[in-house]
Amino acid sequence: MDLFVARQPILDAERRVIGYELLLRAPGGAAAQESLTAAAVADALLSVGIDTLVGDRLAFVDVDDPDTVEDFAGLLPPGRVVLEIDASWPADAARIEKYRGLRRSGYALAADRFPRHGAAAGLLGEFDFVKVEAHGGRWGTPERRASSRAGGPTLIALDVNSVDELAAATAAQFSMFQGRCFGRAASRTAHALPAEQWNCLNSLAVVSQPDVTVLELERVVKADAGLSLRLLRTANSAGSTARSEVRSIREALILLGLKVVRHWLALWFVRAIGKSAHSELLATATIRAHCCDALASNIGDDGGFIVGLCSPLDEILQQPMAAVLEHMPLAADAQAALMGEQNHYRHLLEAVMAYERGDWERCREKSESAGADVAVLPHAYAEALRWHAEAHV
């Protein structure tokens, strides 16, 4: 069974990523989701690869039914996986023994939807992590008392989606946070960019033009000695069966092809622009670029890559998107999409953003609005993660 697999980062107070919750859904609605077995979940994760999905971090895997939690043992690697259990189910002696057995086997356990009554407080010691709604003071005394004890579970604040919410949750003494809290401030104002970022943004604007010529790309590459060397190495690796070594930038561009080089250069410049930004923002740019490109290519359009790639530039640069686009003369429909206008490219972008959140119905709806087949996304997402991991973008 082909499953939709996405991931959501979990960070510590220093904004280091300690793990990812893996979001899995089966095409076909609630009935298909309820019929998922541990074996199907494990097959889906291992087909992509745990290293591809989470790198050297923890993988948080949701277990909807606590009675099936033992089925995951042996299917997923202990020490790498946190089994996330719906703690709203009554925990009788048999279930508690299952939990203890899994922890003895090397699996960590996380409690989700923990009951809000005092009688459940004694169960907290069976978990390594407890997920709690952070907003509106809804985190409560049983979890707080248990986590404050030596060896108590670590509290993870849920739905922390801005740096401002991160600050509030940190002040409330949470030590881990789930959500997009790595780059999004509640408000941003335009400010002057350093010369290096300005130059990279200008270069990104050039390579983003769909009608850019070989001569223009050659000028951009030759302006950066490191970039020139890397392009030549890439071309010689790709053309290893060629009769002679690729020695010029022009040859390299012709060998690799304009589309491949444009995409490669665009990723290079976003990486350079965001070298001081959080690594998750660069991952987001890569993933959105590949997924938007896959959806757009599905309907014969080649403009999705740049829209996806540029979509987190406001967070990377901590500038309003309008200020970013002043320096990037993109096509009018691409600019409109990045500003939130509901057009063809915006539908593609919102489909990918919904996929990131695990909002599968919204993802399907926006894909259909763009006329694209949502079924291309799981493969595109996995390929984007692989490319990001291999390129260290």
N, C-alpha and C positions, 0 to 999 in steps of 0.2 A: 504494500500500500504506500503510495506517495503521500508524505505528510508535509504540511507547511511548517518549517522550522525557522524561528527567529530567536533573537537573544536580547536581553535587557541587562545592562550593567548593574552591579552592586559594588559600591565604593565605601572606603573607610573615611575617617575624618580628614585625612590628608588628600582626599580625592583620588587615591590609588584604587584601581580596579582589583578587587579580591575574588570576584567571580561573576558569572552571568546566569540569570535565570533563563532556561531554555524554554521557549514558548512553542508548543506543538499543537497543531490542529489537523484533524482529518477532513478532507473535502467531503461534503455531503451532509453537513448539518449536525444537529445534536445526536441523532441516532448513531451516526458513524463515529462521533467522538466517544460516545459511551461504550462502543464496542471495541475500542482500542485495547490491545493487550500489552503487557510489559514487553513481550518479544517484538511487537510491531514498533513500539517506541524505541527500544534498543537498536533495532535494525535501522531505523531512520537516523538516529544519532550517529551510529557507527559508520553508516554509508557516507555521511559527510566527513566524519572524523572528529573525535573529541578535541584533538589538538587544533584542528581548523576552527572549531566552534568557540573554544575558550582559551586556546594557547596553554599557558602553564597555570591558569587560574582554576577555581572550582566551578563545576557545572551543577547548577541547582535544577533538579528534574522533578516536575510535579507528579505526585501520585494521587489521583482523584479518590481512589477507594483504598483506605488503610488495610483492608483485608487482602489486597493484592501486593502489598509492599514487599513481601518476601520473594515475589516472582522476579524482582529486579536483581536480587542477589545472584552474582555469577554472570549476569548479562552485561553489567556496566562495571567499570573498574573501581574498586574501593580505593579510597584515598584521593580520588579525583572527583567523586560525585557526592553531592548532598541531596538526599531524598526528601522532598518537600511534601509533607503529609497534611491532609485536611484534618485539623485538630478539632473541628466541630463535631466529629463522630465520637460517641461515647468510647472511652478507653478502658475496656475491661482488662482483667488480668492476662488473658491470652494475647491481646494486642500489645500490651506493655511488654510482655516477654518477647514478642516479635521485634519490637523496637530495640530492646536490649541486645538481642542476638545480632541484629544488623550492626549496631554500634561496635560490638565485639569483633565483628568481621571487617571493620575498618570504614564503614559508611558513616558519614555524619548525617544528622536528621535536622530538618527545619520544620517548625510548626506554623501552619498558615490558618487563618480564620480561627484563632484561639478563642475558646468560650469566655464570655465576659462575666463569669460568676466565680465566687471564691472557692467553690468546691473543686474547680479545675486546677487551682494553683499548685497543688501537689504533683501535677503531671509535668510541670515545667522542667524538672530535673531530668526528664527523659529525652530532652532535645538539646542540640548544640546551638541552634538559632531559633528565634521566635520573630515572626514578621508581624508588625503592628502598624495600624494607620496612624500617621504622625500628625495629621491636620486636626485642628480644633481641640487639641488636648485630649484626644480619645485614647491615647496610650494610658495604661492604667496601673493601679497599685500592685496587683499580683505579679505582673511581668517585671515591674520596676524592682520589687523586693527580691524576686528570684534572680534577676540579672545582677543585682548588687552583691550577691553572695559570691564568695570565692568559688570558681568553677561553674557558676551559673550560666545560663544561655546568653548569647549575644543578641541584643535587640536590633532588628533591621527595620528602619523607618521606610514605609512604602510611599510611592507616588511623590517622591521629592524631585521636582522637575525644574528647578531653577537654583542659581547660586544663593538667592535670597531665602528660598525654602530650606536649602542646606544649612544656612546660618541659623535659622530658627530651630531646626531639628537638632543641630549641634548644641545650641544653648539649652535644649531640653534633655541633653545628656545621652542622646543616641550616639552609638559608635559606628553604625553602618547604615547605608542609605541606598535605596533602590529607585532608579529613575534617571532622567536626563539632567542631572544636577551638576554637570561638568563644564557648562559654558554659557548657559542662558541666564542673563540678568533680567530683572523685571523691566528695566528701562535702560536705553543706551542713547548717548548723544554723539554726534559726529565730532571727530577730532582728526588732527593732521597725522598722516601715516609716516613712519620712518622711511627713509629713502629706499632701503632694501625691499620693504613690502610694496612700496609704490611701484618700483621697477618690475617686481614679479607680477603685480596686478596688471600692469600694462602689457606684459608679455602674455599673461593668461588671456587678456582681451583679444590679442592678435590671434593666438592659436584657436580661440573659440569661434572665430568666424567660419561659417560653413564654406565660403568661397576662398579661403586662404590659399595662397599659391606656394609651390615648392620654394620659390625664391624668398618669399616672406618667412617661411619656416626656417630656411637656411640662415637668414639673418639673425633670427631669434636664437637659434642654437649656437651660432658662432660667437655670440655676445657673451657666452658663459663657457669658459674652458672646461670646467668639470662636466657640464652638460654635454659638451661636444665629445669628450672622451667616453662618457657613458653610452651615448648614442652609437658611437663607432663600435664599442664592445658588444652592444646588443645586436647590431647589424651583422657583425662577424660571427657571432654565435648563431644567429638565425640563418646566415648564409654559409654555414660551415661546409656545404657541399659545392659551393661556388669554386670556379677555377682559380680565382685570385682573391687576395685580401681586399676588403673594402677599406679604402684609404681616404675618401672624401665624404663630407657631410651630405653633399648632393647624392652621391651613390647610396648612402645609407637611407636617405629619405625615399629614394626610388625603390630600393629593395624592400623596405618594410611597408611602404604604402602610406598614403597621406592620412587615412582615417586612423590607422594604428598609431602613427607618430603623433597626430593631434591629441589623441586620448592620452598617450603616454606623457607628452609634454604638459598637458593640462594638469595631470596628477602631480607631476614634478613641481609645477609652480604653486599648486595648492599646498603641497608639503612644505615648500620654502616659505610661503606666506604664513603658514601656521606652525612653524617650528617651535614656537613657545606656547602654542595652544595645547589643550588636553588631547591626549592620543585618541580618545574616543571620538573627538570631532573629526579627526583625519580619517578614522575608520568609517564614520558616518558618510563623509564625502565620497569615499571609495565605493561603499555599498550602494548608496543612492545613485551614483553615476552608472554603475553596472546594471542595477535593476531598472532604472528609467530607460537605459539604452535597450535592454531586452524587451521591455514593454513597447517602446517606440518602434523597434525593429520588427516586432510582431505585426505591425500595421504599416510597414514600409516607410518609416520616418527615421531620420538619422540625427535628430536634434535632442533626443532625450538625455544623452550622456552629459552634456554641458549643463543642462538644467539641474540634474541631480547633483552634479559635482559642485555647482555654485550655491546650492540651497543652504548649506550651513556657513557660508562666508560671513554673514552678519555676526554669528556667534564666534567664529574664528578670529575675526578682526575686532569684535566688540564695537561694531558700528551699526547704525540703522541700515537695513537693506537698501533703502533709497540712496544713501550716501555711497554705498559700495557700487551700485549700478551707475552712478555718475561717472565712474572711472572705467566702466566696462560697457562699451557700445554693442551689447548683444542684440540679436534680432528682437523686434518689437514684441512678438508673441512670447519669446522666452523671458524677456524683462517683465512683461505683464504677469506671467505665471509666478515668477519669483516675488512679485509684489502682492500676490494673493488673488489676482483676478482669475475667475473661474473659466479658463479656456482649456484647450486640448492638452497643453503641457502641464497645466495645474492639476488636471485629473490624473495624469500619469504620476506626478510627484506625490499627490495626496494618497494614491494607491500604495506607493512604496512606503510612505510615512506610516500609513495604517498597518502595513505588513510589519514594520519595525515594532509597533506597539502590540502586535498580536490581535489587532482589531480586524478579524478576518472578513466579517460582513461588510465593513466599510471598504476594505481593500477590494473585495469583489465588485462592490457597487461602483467605485471610482474607475476600476479597470474597464468595466462595461461602458461607463460614460465616455471613455476614450476610445472604445471600440477594440480594446486589446484583450487577449486571453490571459486571465489571471494565472493559469496553470504554468506559465513560463517563469513565474517568480521564484518558486522553491529552488530550481536549478540555478537561476541567476544569482540568488542570494548566496548559495553555497559557493559558487564560483567566485563571487566578489570577496568572500571571506578568505578563500584560498589565495587569491591574488594579493590581498592585503597582507596576509601572513607571510607569503613568499617574498614580496617586495619590501616589507617593513615600511610601508607608506605611512 
